[in-house]
Amino acid sequence: MRSSPGLVPAATTTLVASVEEQVAAQVGGALEAVFEAVAETRADTAALLARVAAERRRPATVDLAALRPGLHLRLARQELVSGVGFVAAPGLLTDVPAWLEWWQTTAEGGVRPLLLDLDPNQSAYSDYTHWDWFALPRDTGERAVAGPYVDYLCSDEYSLTLSAPVEVAGRFAGVAAADVYLRHFEAAALPLLRRLPGPAHLVNARGRVAASADPAHLAGSLTKGPDFGAVLERGRPARHDGTRLIPCRGVPLVLVTAAG
Amino acid sequence: MKQQQMDGGARRAVFAPVDNRARVDAVVRRIGDAIELGLLADGEQLPGESELAGQLGVSTVTLREALMALRQQGLVTTRRGRGGGSFVSLPEVPGEERLKVRLRGWSPEELRDLGDHWAALSGTAARLAAERTEPDDLVQLRRTAEELTHAEDAAACSRVYGRFHVELAAAAQSARLTREQVALQTEVGALLCLVLGDDEYREEVADRHRSVISAVQDGAHTSARELAERCVQESTARLIALRLTL
């Protein structure tokens, strides 16, 4: 990806917002577009599973094939998204113990299904229920951003995974999710970070750097000290030891800049 | 399911030209590993002799010798006549004798070099993880260290052992180190079954893994590196010692 994807400024940006707040809002807007792909997948899956339930039967992998046109469309349309799909909760499907209806873009620009060996007798990686992208939406009922992390299950890429729970009749059925490779996210975020007068970087709730225009804080490293989780919870800019911390609206990332 | 797991790239790598040295051994190891790892599925028909020889970049004579060795290891069966050819046949239990034959395909020097590469990967991963890890990253490593002590058999144990080192590379936040570690585990994983059958050693490995986790948690990057290197070097030393008895 050479150019950054079109970033939509958040509609709530006010005229008096500082340039830092504008940048934080635009970063949030970029990921909001990815969350739209997740929400569409979630809606498609929930409707599909409800339809199957109305036929008084349990779903099987063959039913999930109906999701494919939508998944392919989202991969083609959303420049930041390199993988998208539905990850079933174990036991949901009648024909397999566990399943990912997951599609990825290829280097040649096509799409391909991810087909994993989920047999616990063959693979040490068959249980995916502890990964943040699965466990967070399951445990909180809310949408989540996992990472940055090395995704050695699906893509072998350093990634962010955005996900949301899918429920059928109030019961957790799995997660809808989309992968953003970190190099693509950085390509989108860097032009924004460079608009700021001083060195700036983005961290997740745990302080892990997700994108950076500051050579002293590279992606993957930890920024220690501030309680970024608390900043995100309050949802307001804060100061810490010579830095400004600005939460990105709607997504769990914090913009860190030198305090002016 | 298993056959689908290999994507085009992994499958093409199986049939990529083999370099000049020890062609027969290299072909035997390449195909044997692919079968052991499930890249080639049980019952799958291999391409015809001349086609396969062409893909691997070896002569038909070399390929025949390699197929003969694979037949002797019970990994390939050959049927004659219509519908005949060479077929993958995976014995149900990964027999210890079969693995010893595989180990004999490695010279002690090659094993030493494999161990050096592994120690470089895991040592560096441990050092970086100690710099870049926060408590939530250690949950998976802890779980894996505990699973090792409960693994049912040597094969399960070696899979979990490999997963620990892959997760360590992921905790280092390095996709490249992780990919290299995954590739290395596909080479060493089956062999490790031979040394992990020993319950006492299995406990020792679990202890070594726990001490790596502690050092990573404390941010003690030098000792994290040394502990990870020592863990790997000990396993390699055991493999080499076993190889020298064969």
Chai-1 contact restraints between the chains, C-beta under 6 A:
chainA,res_idxA,chainB,res_idxB,connection_type,confidence,min_distance_angstrom,max_distance_angstrom,comment,restraint_id
A,L115,B,Q4,contact,1.0,0.0,6.0,A-B,restraint_1
A,L115,B,Q5,contact,1.0,0.0,6.0,A-B,restraint_2
A,D117,B,K2,contact,1.0,0.0,6.0,A-B,restraint_3
A,D117,B,Q5,contact,1.0,0.0,6.0,A-B,restraint_4
A,A124,B,R159,contact,1.0,0.0,6.0,A-B,restraint_5
A,A124,B,V160,contact,1.0,0.0,6.0,A-B,restraint_6
A,A124,B,R163,contact,1.0,0.0,6.0,A-B,restraint_7
A,V150,B,A170,contact,1.0,0.0,6.0,A-B,restraint_8
A,V150,B,A175,contact,1.0,0.0,6.0,A-B,restraint_9
A,V150,B,T178,contact,1.0,0.0,6.0,A-B,restraint_10
A,Y152,B,V166,contact,1.0,0.0,6.0,A-B,restraint_11
A,Y152,B,A170,contact,1.0,0.0,6.0,A-B,restraint_12
A,Y152,B,T178,contact,1.0,0.0,6.0,A-B,restraint_13
A,D156,B,R179,contact,1.0,0.0,6.0,A-B,restraint_14
A,E157,B,A175,contact,1.0,0.0,6.0,A-B,restraint_15
A,Y158,B,A175,contact,1.0,0.0,6.0,A-B,restraint_16
A,R206,B,E134,contact,1.0,0.0,6.0,A-B,restraint_17
A,G220,B,Q173,contact,1.0,0.0,6.0,A-B,restraint_18
A,S221,B,R132,contact,1.0,0.0,6.0,A-B,restraint_19
A,L222,B,R132,contact,1.0,0.0,6.0,A-B,restraint_20
